[in-house]
Amino acid sequence: MVHKFCFGPAYIAIDVYSGAIHILDKISYDLMDFTGENMGEKCPGEAYTQLPQYTKEELDECYRELYDLYKQGMLHATDMYNDI
């Protein structure tokens, strides 16, 4: 479970289950809407059409960085206490 919000000029995402706090830039903050618990390796196609202010290359690079966090268990981590 990830919560994202703005606090003044800062863009922040908190991954509740891993405890990770991420300070984001604007593109990462916007692209977070296209990530999730079953995050794929490739940037979703709808991100390109819904975020036209960014180039495909910018979105792909940013998504790769978010995906790396996902693979490390720091973004959209699973709830290890779900069965309790």
MDTraj code that builds the backbone (N, CA, C; nanometers):
import mdtraj as md
import numpy as np

residues = "MET VAL HIS LYS PHE CYS PHE GLY PRO ALA TYR ILE ALA ILE ASP VAL TYR SER GLY ALA ILE HIS ILE LEU ASP LYS ILE SER TYR ASP LEU MET ASP PHE THR GLY GLU ASN MET GLY GLU LYS CYS PRO GLY GLU ALA TYR THR GLN LEU PRO GLN TYR THR LYS GLU GLU LEU ASP GLU CYS TYR ARG GLU LEU TYR ASP LEU TYR LYS GLN GLY MET LEU HIS ALA THR ASP MET TYR ASN ASP ILE".split()
xyz = np.array([
    [0.0839, -0.1160, 0.0000],
    [0.0000, 0.0000, 0.0000],
    [0.0895, 0.1239, 0.0000],
    [0.0664, 0.2101, -0.0977],
    [0.1456, 0.3316, -0.1111],
    [0.0547, 0.4528, -0.0994],
    [0.0984, 0.5488, -0.0200],
    [0.0302, 0.6776, -0.0104],
    [0.1232, 0.7816, -0.0707],
    [0.0687, 0.8653, -0.1580],
    [0.1496, 0.9726, -0.2149],
    [0.0796, 1.1044, -0.1874],
    [0.1599, 1.2078, -0.1639],
    [0.1027, 1.3380, -0.1345],
    [0.2060, 1.4472, -0.1559],
    [0.1568, 1.5696, -0.1631],
    [0.2428, 1.6875, -0.1723],
    [0.2434, 1.7545, -0.0365],
    [0.3591, 1.8000, 0.0039],
    [0.3717, 1.8766, 0.1275],
    [0.4561, 1.9978, 0.0934],
    [0.3888, 2.1102, 0.0701],
    [0.4593, 2.2281, 0.0205],
    [0.5138, 2.1969, -0.1173],
    [0.6420, 2.2227, -0.1379],
    [0.6997, 2.1938, -0.2695],
    [0.7469, 2.0485, -0.2865],
    [0.7332, 1.9676, -0.1815],
    [0.7857, 1.8310, -0.1854],
    [0.6782, 1.7317, -0.2285],
    [0.7194, 1.6351, -0.3101],
    [0.6348, 1.5235, -0.3515],
    [0.6846, 1.4000, -0.2766],
    [0.5952, 1.3354, -0.2045],
    [0.6348, 1.2274, -0.1149],
    [0.5476, 1.1048, -0.1399],
    [0.6104, 0.9870, -0.1337],
    [0.5370, 0.8607, -0.1383],
    [0.5852, 0.7760, -0.0215],
    [0.4905, 0.7166, 0.0491],
    [0.5228, 0.6287, 0.1615],
    [0.4709, 0.4896, 0.1289],
    [0.5619, 0.3929, 0.1281],
    [0.5229, 0.2537, 0.1125],
    [0.4993, 0.2002, 0.2530],
    [0.3734, 0.1817, 0.2871],
    [0.3358, 0.1468, 0.4239],
    [0.3982, 0.0157, 0.4690],
    [0.3953, -0.0867, 0.3847],
    [0.4391, -0.2192, 0.4284],
    [0.5904, -0.2328, 0.4393],
    [0.6653, -0.1615, 0.3579],
    [0.8115, -0.1683, 0.3706],
    [0.8650, -0.0610, 0.4646],
    [0.7859, 0.0441, 0.4869],
    [0.8320, 0.1553, 0.5696],
    [0.9157, 0.2558, 0.4928],
    [0.9303, 0.2365, 0.3626],
    [1.0139, 0.3255, 0.2821],
    [0.9416, 0.4583, 0.2570],
    [1.0169, 0.5661, 0.2672],
    [0.9677, 0.6999, 0.2363],
    [1.0481, 0.7498, 0.1174],
    [0.9779, 0.7906, 0.0124],
    [1.0431, 0.8358, -0.1096],
    [1.0122, 0.9836, -0.1341],
    [1.1165, 1.0611, -0.1564],
    [1.1018, 1.2003, -0.1988],
    [1.1112, 1.1972, -0.3509],
    [1.0065, 1.2421, -0.4171],
    [0.9950, 1.2278, -0.5616],
    [1.0087, 1.3610, -0.6337],
    [1.0453, 1.3522, -0.7612],
    [1.0323, 1.4684, -0.8477],
    [0.8927, 1.4635, -0.9094],
    [0.8551, 1.5650, -0.9834],
    [0.7191, 1.5749, -1.0366],
    [0.6852, 1.4586, -1.1296],
    [0.7759, 1.4198, -1.2171],
    [0.7470, 1.3111, -1.3108],
    [0.7256, 1.1797, -1.2355],
    [0.8062, 1.1524, -1.1347],
    [0.7892, 1.0299, -1.0555],
    [0.6564, 1.0317, -0.9824],
    [0.6216, 1.1467, -0.9278],
    [0.4942, 1.1616, -0.8576],
    [0.3780, 1.1338, -0.9528],
    [0.3828, 1.1904, -1.0719],
    [0.2763, 1.1701, -1.1697],
    [0.2713, 1.0248, -1.2175],
    [0.3865, 0.9640, -1.2367],
    [0.3934, 0.8279, -1.2881],
    [0.3531, 0.7237, -1.1838],
    [0.3555, 0.7604, -1.0571],
    [0.3138, 0.6675, -0.9519],
    [0.1706, 0.6181, -0.9726],
    [0.0882, 0.6970, -1.0402],
    [-0.0497, 0.6556, -1.0680],
    [-0.0562, 0.5350, -1.1618],
    [0.0537, 0.5013, -1.2257],
    [0.0576, 0.3910, -1.3214],
    [0.1374, 0.2723, -1.2677],
    [0.1617, 0.2714, -1.1372],
    [0.2304, 0.1602, -1.0728],
    [0.1312, 0.0882, -0.9815],
    [0.1673, -0.0282, -0.9354],
    [0.0779, -0.1016, -0.8457],
    [0.1417, -0.2287, -0.7945],
    [0.0645, -0.3043, -0.7201],
    [0.1148, -0.4263, -0.6571],
    [0.1626, -0.5307, -0.7567],
    [0.1074, -0.5301, -0.8767],
    [0.1503, -0.6227, -0.9818],
    [0.2204, -0.5447, -1.0929],
    [0.3138, -0.4650, -1.0545],
    [0.3832, -0.3750, -1.1459],
    [0.4610, -0.4544, -1.2513],
    [0.4399, -0.4191, -1.3763],
    [0.5123, -0.4834, -1.4848],
    [0.6453, -0.4157, -1.5113],
    [0.7261, -0.4801, -1.5918],
    [0.8603, -0.4300, -1.6213],
    [0.8586, -0.3091, -1.7148],
    [0.7558, -0.2990, -1.7990],
    [0.7464, -0.1910, -1.8982],
    [0.6463, -0.0860, -1.8530],
    [0.6738, 0.0373, -1.8887],
    [0.5828, 0.1484, -1.8591],
    [0.4504, 0.1247, -1.9311],
    [0.3380, 0.1343, -1.8611],
    [0.2080, 0.1139, -1.9251],
    [0.1825, 0.2168, -2.0355],
    [0.1244, 0.1718, -2.1450],
    [0.1002, 0.2583, -2.2602],
    [0.0149, 0.3796, -2.2296],
    [-0.0808, 0.3644, -2.1386],
    [-0.1673, 0.4787, -2.1091],
    [-0.0925, 0.5933, -2.0411],
    [0.0218, 0.5658, -1.9828],
    [0.1023, 0.6726, -1.9220],
    [0.1490, 0.7719, -2.0286],
    [0.1816, 0.7215, -2.1467],
    [0.2294, 0.8090, -2.2542],
    [0.1205, 0.9055, -2.2998],
    [-0.0038, 0.8580, -2.3053],
    [-0.1121, 0.9449, -2.3517],
    [-0.1659, 1.0341, -2.2408],
    [-0.1629, 0.9861, -2.1172],
    [-0.2176, 1.0649, -2.0072],
    [-0.1170, 1.1620, -1.9453],
    [0.0096, 1.1473, -1.9804],
    [0.1138, 1.2387, -1.9308],
    [0.1906, 1.2991, -2.0493],
    [0.1214, 1.3727, -2.1373],
    [0.1857, 1.4231, -2.2590],
    [0.2927, 1.5305, -2.2348],
    [0.2996, 1.5818, -2.1129],
    [0.3999, 1.6835, -2.0820],
    [0.5411, 1.6248, -2.0732],
    [0.5506, 1.4912, -2.0702],
    [0.6799, 1.4238, -2.0635],
    [0.7041, 1.3440, -2.1913],
    [0.8302, 1.3305, -2.2280],
    [0.8628, 1.2510, -2.3456],
    [0.8577, 1.1024, -2.3094],
    [0.8476, 1.0192, -2.4114],
    [0.8479, 0.8740, -2.3904],
    [0.9764, 0.8314, -2.3208],
    [1.0876, 0.8909, -2.3594],
    [1.2166, 0.8557, -2.2997],
    [1.2198, 0.8919, -2.1514],
    [1.1664, 1.0098, -2.1155],
    [1.1628, 1.0503, -1.9752],
    [1.0764, 0.9542, -1.8935],
    [0.9605, 0.9191, -1.9477],
    [0.8711, 0.8275, -1.8775],
    [0.9327, 0.6892, -1.8626],
    [0.9963, 0.6401, -1.9682],
    [1.0593, 0.5081, -1.9621],
    [1.1712, 0.5052, -1.8578],
    [1.2537, 0.6077, -1.8550],
    [1.3640, 0.6129, -1.7588],
    [1.3108, 0.6198, -1.6158],
    [1.2121, 0.7038, -1.5945],
    [1.1539, 0.7179, -1.4611],
    [1.0861, 0.5881, -1.4180],
    [1.0138, 0.5259, -1.5077],
    [0.9451, 0.4012, -1.4745],
    [1.0463, 0.2927, -1.4380],
    [1.1578, 0.2871, -1.5090],
    [1.2627, 0.1888, -1.4759],
    [1.3125, 0.2093, -1.3326],
    [1.3283, 0.3352, -1.2921],
    [1.3736, 0.3638, -1.1567],
    [1.2689, 0.3208, -1.0531],
    [1.1424, 0.3486, -1.0820],
    [1.0356, 0.3051, -0.9921],
    [1.0276, 0.1520, -0.9875],
    [1.0455, 0.0884, -1.1029],
    [1.0423, -0.0579, -1.1087],
    [1.1577, -0.1187, -1.0282],
    [1.2735, -0.0544, -1.0298],
    [1.3867, -0.1018, -0.9487],
    [1.3506, -0.0983, -0.7997],
    [1.2835, 0.0081, -0.7563],
    [1.2390, 0.0153, -0.6171],
    [1.1397, -0.0964, -0.5868],
    [1.0518, -0.1229, -0.6815],
    [0.9535, -0.2307, -0.6674],
    [1.0244, -0.3660, -0.6510],
    [1.1242, -0.3916, -0.7356],
    [1.1979, -0.5188, -0.7284],
    [1.2742, -0.5327, -0.5972],
    [1.3167, -0.4208, -0.5401],
    [1.3894, -0.4223, -0.4136],
    [1.2968, -0.4325, -0.2927],
    [1.1660, -0.4331, -0.3171],
    [1.0699, -0.4426, -0.2083],
    [1.0459, -0.3125, -0.1349],
    [1.0775, -0.2011, -0.2006],
    [1.0627, -0.0698, -0.1384],
    [0.9464, 0.0106, -0.1955],
    [0.8728, -0.0488, -0.2880],
    [0.7580, 0.0178, -0.3491],
    [0.6527, -0.0890, -0.3770],
    [0.5341, -0.0671, -0.3273],
    [0.4250, -0.1662, -0.3372],
    [0.4656, -0.3005, -0.2770],
    [0.5305, -0.2928, -0.1613],
    [0.5699, -0.4147, -0.0903],
    [0.4449, -0.4898, -0.0445],
    [0.4599, -0.6192, -0.0264],
    [0.3469, -0.6990, 0.0200],
    [0.3340, -0.6883, 0.1717],
    [0.2140, -0.7075, 0.2197],
    [0.1852, -0.7039, 0.3632],
    [0.2231, -0.8376, 0.4228],
    [0.3340, -0.8411, 0.4954],
    [0.3807, -0.9681, 0.5521],
    [0.2942, -1.0159, 0.6678],
    [0.2076, -0.9297, 0.7191],
    [0.1198, -0.9679, 0.8293],
    [-0.0236, -0.9939, 0.7836],
    [-0.0442, -1.0053, 0.6548],
    [-0.1773, -1.0238, 0.5980],
    [-0.2475, -1.1484, 0.6503],
    [-0.1726, -1.2541, 0.6800],
    [-0.2321, -1.3807, 0.7234],
    [-0.2566, -1.3880, 0.8742],
    [-0.2156, -1.2871, 0.9469],
    [-0.2289, -1.2909, 1.0946],
    [-0.3672, -1.2479, 1.1338],
])
top = md.Topology()
chain = top.add_chain()
for i, resn in enumerate(residues, 1):
    res = top.add_residue(resn, chain, resSeq=i)
    for name in ("N", "CA", "C"):
        top.add_atom(name, md.element.get_by_symbol(name[0]), res)
traj = md.Trajectory(xyz[None], top)
